[in-house]
Amino acid sequence: MDGQWLSTAQVAERYEIPEPTVRYWRHIGYGPTPAKLGRHIRYLAADWDAFLKSLLEAEQRKRQAV
């Protein structure tokens, strides 16, 4: 699988989401599915891009419906 792998800290920094929030979302199963590589949790950057885009599109649809 091609793509850039990000740690939890890198996700938090890149997308300006608090690291505890990223961890909590993983705990409750919200957001992109992580991969466990050895002892490390990693995410594909493209998965986060798609996830955040879908959140933005949902918010825009919600605003248009009002």
The first five atom37 places (N, CA, C, CB, O) and aatype in JSON, in Angstrom:
{
  "aatype": [12, 3, 7, 5, 17, 10, 15, 16, 0, 5, 19, 0, 6, 1, 18, 6, 9, 14, 6, 14, 16, 19, 1, 18, 17, 1, 8, 9, 7, 18, 7, 14, 16, 14, 0, 11, 10, 7, 1, 8, 9, 1, 18, 10, 0, 0, 3, 17, 3, 0, 13, 10, 11, 15, 10, 10, 6, 0, 6, 5, 1, 11, 1, 5, 0, 19],
  "atom_mask": [
    [1, 1, 1, 1, 1],
    [1, 1, 1, 1, 1],
    [1, 1, 1, 0, 1],
    [1, 1, 1, 1, 1],
    [1, 1, 1, 1, 1],
    [1, 1, 1, 1, 1],
    [1, 1, 1, 1, 1],
    [1, 1, 1, 1, 1],
    [1, 1, 1, 1, 1],
    [1, 1, 1, 1, 1],
    [1, 1, 1, 1, 1],
    [1, 1, 1, 1, 1],
    [1, 1, 1, 1, 1],
    [1, 1, 1, 1, 1],
    [1, 1, 1, 1, 1],
    [1, 1, 1, 1, 1],
    [1, 1, 1, 1, 1],
    [1, 1, 1, 1, 1],
    [1, 1, 1, 1, 1],
    [1, 1, 1, 1, 1],
    [1, 1, 1, 1, 1],
    [1, 1, 1, 1, 1],
    [1, 1, 1, 1, 1],
    [1, 1, 1, 1, 1],
    [1, 1, 1, 1, 1],
    [1, 1, 1, 1, 1],
    [1, 1, 1, 1, 1],
    [1, 1, 1, 1, 1],
    [1, 1, 1, 0, 1],
    [1, 1, 1, 1, 1],
    [1, 1, 1, 0, 1],
    [1, 1, 1, 1, 1],
    [1, 1, 1, 1, 1],
    [1, 1, 1, 1, 1],
    [1, 1, 1, 1, 1],
    [1, 1, 1, 1, 1],
    [1, 1, 1, 1, 1],
    [1, 1, 1, 0, 1],
    [1, 1, 1, 1, 1],
    [1, 1, 1, 1, 1],
    [1, 1, 1, 1, 1],
    [1, 1, 1, 1, 1],
    [1, 1, 1, 1, 1],
    [1, 1, 1, 1, 1],
    [1, 1, 1, 1, 1],
    [1, 1, 1, 1, 1],
    [1, 1, 1, 1, 1],
    [1, 1, 1, 1, 1],
    [1, 1, 1, 1, 1],
    [1, 1, 1, 1, 1],
    [1, 1, 1, 1, 1],
    [1, 1, 1, 1, 1],
    [1, 1, 1, 1, 1],
    [1, 1, 1, 1, 1],
    [1, 1, 1, 1, 1],
    [1, 1, 1, 1, 1],
    [1, 1, 1, 1, 1],
    [1, 1, 1, 1, 1],
    [1, 1, 1, 1, 1],
    [1, 1, 1, 1, 1],
    [1, 1, 1, 1, 1],
    [1, 1, 1, 1, 1],
    [1, 1, 1, 1, 1],
    [1, 1, 1, 1, 1],
    [1, 1, 1, 1, 1],
    [1, 1, 1, 1, 1]
  ],
  "atom_positions": [
    [[0.85, -1.18, 0.0], [0.0, 0.0, 0.0], [0.89, 1.24, 0.0], [-0.97, 0.0, 1.23], [1.75, 1.41, 0.87]],
    [[0.67, 2.1, -0.99], [1.45, 3.33, -1.08], [0.83, 4.4, -0.22], [1.55, 3.8, -2.53], [-0.35, 4.34, 0.12]],
    [[1.64, 5.38, 0.14], [1.12, 6.51, 0.91], [2.02, 6.87, 2.06], [0.0, 0.0, 0.0], [2.92, 6.12, 2.43]],
    [[1.77, 8.02, 2.6], [2.56, 8.52, 3.72], [1.92, 8.06, 5.02], [2.68, 10.07, 3.69], [0.74, 8.3, 5.25]],
    [[2.69, 7.41, 5.86], [2.23, 6.95, 7.17], [2.54, 8.01, 8.21], [2.88, 5.6, 7.56], [3.64, 8.57, 8.23]],
    [[1.57, 8.29, 9.08], [1.72, 9.31, 10.11], [1.51, 8.7, 11.49], [0.74, 10.47, 9.88], [0.65, 7.83, 11.67]],
    [[2.29, 9.16, 12.45], [2.06, 8.78, 13.85], [0.91, 9.62, 14.39], [3.35, 8.97, 14.71], [0.45, 10.56, 13.74]],
    [[0.47, 9.28, 15.58], [-0.59, 10.07, 16.22], [-0.15, 11.52, 16.39], [-0.96, 9.45, 17.6], [-0.93, 12.44, 16.14]],
    [[1.08, 11.72, 16.82], [1.6, 13.08, 17.0], [1.66, 13.83, 15.68], [2.98, 13.04, 17.65], [1.36, 15.02, 15.63]],
    [[2.04, 13.14, 14.61], [2.11, 13.79, 13.31], [0.72, 14.16, 12.79], [2.81, 12.89, 12.3], [0.54, 15.22, 12.19]],
    [[-0.26, 13.28, 13.03], [-1.65, 13.59, 12.65], [-2.09, 14.85, 13.38], [-2.61, 12.39, 12.98], [-2.65, 15.76, 12.78]],
    [[-1.84, 14.89, 14.69], [-2.25, 16.03, 15.51], [-1.62, 17.33, 15.0], [-1.88, 15.8, 16.98], [-2.29, 18.36, 14.89]],
    [[-0.34, 17.27, 14.69], [0.36, 18.47, 14.23], [-0.11, 18.88, 12.83], [1.87, 18.24, 14.24], [-0.38, 20.05, 12.58]],
    [[-0.19, 17.92, 11.93], [-0.52, 18.22, 10.53], [-1.93, 18.8, 10.39], [-0.4, 16.96, 9.69], [-2.15, 19.72, 9.61]],
    [[-2.88, 18.26, 11.14], [-4.27, 18.67, 10.99], [-4.75, 19.58, 12.13], [-5.15, 17.46, 10.92], [-5.93, 19.93, 12.2]],
    [[-3.84, 19.97, 13.0], [-4.13, 20.87, 14.12], [-5.29, 20.36, 14.97], [-4.46, 22.27, 13.59], [-6.23, 21.09, 15.3]],
    [[-5.18, 19.09, 15.33], [-6.13, 18.43, 16.22], [-5.36, 18.06, 17.47], [-6.81, 17.17, 15.54], [-4.28, 17.48, 17.36]],
    [[-5.85, 18.35, 18.65], [-5.1, 17.97, 19.85], [-4.83, 16.46, 19.87], [-5.89, 18.39, 21.13], [-5.7, 15.66, 19.56]],
    [[-3.61, 16.1, 20.25], [-3.22, 14.7, 20.27], [-4.15, 13.84, 21.13], [-1.8, 14.57, 20.78], [-4.49, 12.72, 20.73]],
    [[-4.57, 14.32, 22.32], [-5.52, 13.5, 23.1], [-6.83, 13.26, 22.35], [-5.82, 14.19, 24.44], [-7.46, 12.21, 22.54]],
    [[-7.25, 14.18, 21.51], [-8.47, 14.0, 20.73], [-8.28, 12.88, 19.71], [-8.86, 15.32, 20.01], [-9.16, 12.04, 19.54]],
    [[-7.13, 12.87, 19.03], [-6.83, 11.81, 18.07], [-6.83, 10.46, 18.78], [-5.45, 12.07, 17.37], [-7.38, 9.48, 18.26]],
    [[-6.22, 10.4, 19.95], [-6.2, 9.14, 20.72], [-7.61, 8.72, 21.14], [-5.31, 9.3, 21.96], [-7.96, 7.54, 21.05]],
    [[-8.41, 9.68, 21.59], [-9.77, 9.38, 22.01], [-10.6, 8.87, 20.83], [-10.43, 10.61, 22.63], [-11.33, 7.89, 20.96]],
    [[-10.49, 9.54, 19.69], [-11.22, 9.1, 18.51], [-10.85, 7.66, 18.15], [-10.94, 10.03, 17.33], [-11.72, 6.86, 17.8]],
    [[-9.55, 7.34, 18.23], [-9.13, 5.97, 17.95], [-9.78, 5.02, 18.95], [-7.58, 5.84, 18.01], [-10.24, 3.94, 18.57]],
    [[-9.83, 5.39, 20.21], [-10.41, 4.57, 21.28], [-11.89, 4.27, 21.02], [-10.25, 5.28, 22.63], [-12.35, 3.15, 21.26]],
    [[-12.64, 5.26, 20.53], [-14.08, 5.06, 20.31], [-14.39, 4.6, 18.88], [-14.84, 6.35, 20.61], [-15.55, 4.4, 18.54]],
    [[-13.36, 4.44, 18.05], [-13.57, 3.96, 16.69], [-14.05, 5.0, 15.71], [0.0, 0.0, 0.0], [-14.68, 4.67, 14.7]],
    [[-13.76, 6.26, 16.0], [-14.16, 7.37, 15.14], [-12.97, 7.78, 14.29], [-14.7, 8.56, 15.98], [-11.86, 7.89, 14.8]],
    [[-13.19, 8.02, 13.02], [-12.11, 8.48, 12.17], [-11.46, 7.34, 11.41], [0.0, 0.0, 0.0], [-11.94, 6.2, 11.45]],
    [[-10.37, 7.65, 10.74], [-9.68, 6.64, 9.93], [-9.18, 5.47, 10.78], [-8.52, 7.28, 9.19], [-8.8, 5.63, 11.94]],
    [[-9.19, 4.31, 10.17], [-8.7, 3.11, 10.85], [-7.18, 3.13, 10.89], [-9.2, 1.83, 10.13], [-6.53, 3.26, 9.86]],
    [[-6.62, 3.0, 12.09], [-5.16, 2.98, 12.19], [-4.61, 1.59, 11.89], [-4.72, 3.43, 13.6], [-5.33, 0.59, 11.89]],
    [[-3.32, 1.55, 11.64], [-2.61, 0.28, 11.48], [-1.62, 0.18, 12.63], [-1.88, 0.19, 10.09], [-1.0, 1.17, 13.03]],
    [[-1.47, -1.01, 13.16], [-0.47, -1.22, 14.2], [0.74, -1.86, 13.55], [-1.04, -2.12, 15.37], [0.68, -3.0, 13.08]],
    [[1.81, -1.13, 13.51], [3.05, -1.6, 12.91], [4.04, -1.85, 14.05], [3.62, -0.56, 11.87], [4.68, -0.92, 14.55]],
    [[4.15, -3.1, 14.45], [4.94, -3.41, 15.64], [4.22, -2.86, 16.85], [0.0, 0.0, 0.0], [3.06, -3.19, 17.1]],
    [[4.91, -2.01, 17.6], [4.3, -1.37, 18.76], [3.72, -0.01, 18.44], [5.32, -1.23, 19.87], [3.21, 0.69, 19.32]],
    [[3.8, 0.38, 17.18], [3.45, 1.75, 16.79], [2.12, 1.81, 16.05], [4.54, 2.34, 15.93], [1.82, 0.94, 15.23]],
    [[1.35, 2.84, 16.34], [0.1, 3.12, 15.64], [0.41, 4.12, 14.53], [-1.01, 3.68, 16.62], [1.05, 5.15, 14.76]],
    [[-0.05, 3.8, 13.33], [0.17, 4.69, 12.2], [-1.12, 4.84, 11.41], [1.31, 4.16, 11.29], [-1.97, 3.95, 11.4]],
    [[-1.25, 5.98, 10.75], [-2.4, 6.3, 9.9], [-1.9, 6.69, 8.52], [-3.26, 7.43, 10.53], [-0.82, 7.27, 8.39]],
    [[-2.68, 6.38, 7.52], [-2.37, 6.88, 6.19], [-2.86, 8.32, 6.08], [-3.01, 5.97, 5.08], [-4.01, 8.62, 6.42]],
    [[-2.0, 9.2, 5.6], [-2.37, 10.61, 5.44], [-3.59, 10.75, 4.52], [-1.19, 11.42, 4.88], [-4.46, 11.58, 4.77]],
    [[-3.64, 9.94, 3.47], [-4.78, 10.02, 2.53], [-6.09, 9.68, 3.23], [-4.56, 9.08, 1.34], [-7.13, 10.24, 2.9]],
    [[-6.05, 8.76, 4.2], [-7.27, 8.42, 4.94], [-7.75, 9.61, 5.76], [-7.02, 7.21, 5.86], [-8.95, 9.87, 5.83]],
    [[-6.81, 10.33, 6.39], [-7.18, 11.52, 7.16], [-7.7, 12.61, 6.24], [-5.99, 12.04, 7.98], [-8.67, 13.3, 6.57]],
    [[-7.07, 12.78, 5.09], [-7.55, 13.79, 4.13], [-8.99, 13.5, 3.73], [-6.64, 13.81, 2.87], [-9.83, 14.41, 3.72]],
    [[-9.28, 12.24, 3.41], [-10.64, 11.86, 3.0], [-11.63, 12.01, 4.15], [-10.65, 10.42, 2.48], [-12.75, 12.48, 3.94]],
    [[-11.24, 11.62, 5.35], [-12.11, 11.73, 6.52], [-12.47, 13.18, 6.81], [-11.43, 11.11, 7.74], [-13.64, 13.5, 7.01]],
    [[-11.48, 14.05, 6.83], [-11.74, 15.46, 7.13], [-12.53, 16.12, 6.01], [-10.42, 16.21, 7.36], [-13.35, 17.01, 6.27]],
    [[-12.29, 15.71, 4.77], [-13.08, 16.24, 3.65], [-14.54, 15.84, 3.81], [-12.52, 15.72, 2.3], [-15.44, 16.65, 3.56]],
    [[-14.79, 14.6, 4.22], [-16.18, 14.16, 4.39], [-16.86, 14.93, 5.52], [-16.23, 12.65, 4.67], [-18.05, 15.23, 5.43]],
    [[-16.12, 15.25, 6.58], [-16.7, 16.05, 7.67], [-17.06, 17.45, 7.17], [-15.71, 16.15, 8.85], [-18.12, 17.97, 7.5]],
    [[-16.18, 18.04, 6.39], [-16.43, 19.37, 5.85], [-17.64, 19.36, 4.91], [-15.18, 19.89, 5.1], [-18.49, 20.25, 4.96]],
    [[-17.72, 18.35, 4.06], [-18.85, 18.26, 3.14], [-20.16, 18.06, 3.9], [-18.64, 17.11, 2.14], [-21.18, 18.65, 3.53]],
    [[-20.15, 17.25, 4.95], [-21.36, 17.05, 5.76], [-21.79, 18.35, 6.42], [-21.11, 15.96, 6.83], [-22.98, 18.66, 6.49]],
    [[-20.82, 19.11, 6.91], [-21.14, 20.4, 7.54], [-21.73, 21.36, 6.51], [-19.87, 21.01, 8.18], [-22.68, 22.09, 6.81]],
    [[-21.19, 21.37, 5.31], [-21.71, 22.25, 4.27], [-23.13, 21.86, 3.87], [-20.79, 22.22, 3.03], [-23.98, 22.73, 3.68]],
    [[-23.4, 20.55, 3.75], [-24.76, 20.1, 3.45], [-25.72, 20.5, 4.55], [-24.79, 18.59, 3.25], [-26.85, 20.9, 4.29]],
    [[-25.27, 20.37, 5.79], [-26.12, 20.74, 6.93], [-26.47, 22.23, 6.9], [-25.4, 20.38, 8.26], [-27.61, 22.61, 7.16]],
    [[-25.5, 23.06, 6.59], [-25.75, 24.51, 6.52], [-26.67, 24.88, 5.38], [-24.44, 25.26, 6.39], [-27.48, 25.8, 5.5]],
    [[-26.56, 24.17, 4.25], [-27.41, 24.45, 3.1], [-28.86, 24.06, 3.37], [-26.89, 23.73, 1.87], [-29.78, 24.64, 2.8]],
    [[-29.06, 23.07, 4.22], [-30.4, 22.57, 4.52], [-31.16, 23.53, 5.43], [-30.31, 21.19, 5.17], [-32.39, 23.43, 5.53]],
    [[-30.47, 24.43, 6.08], [-31.12, 25.35, 7.02], [-31.71, 26.53, 6.32], [-30.15, 25.83, 8.07], [-32.3, 27.4, 6.96]]
  ]
}
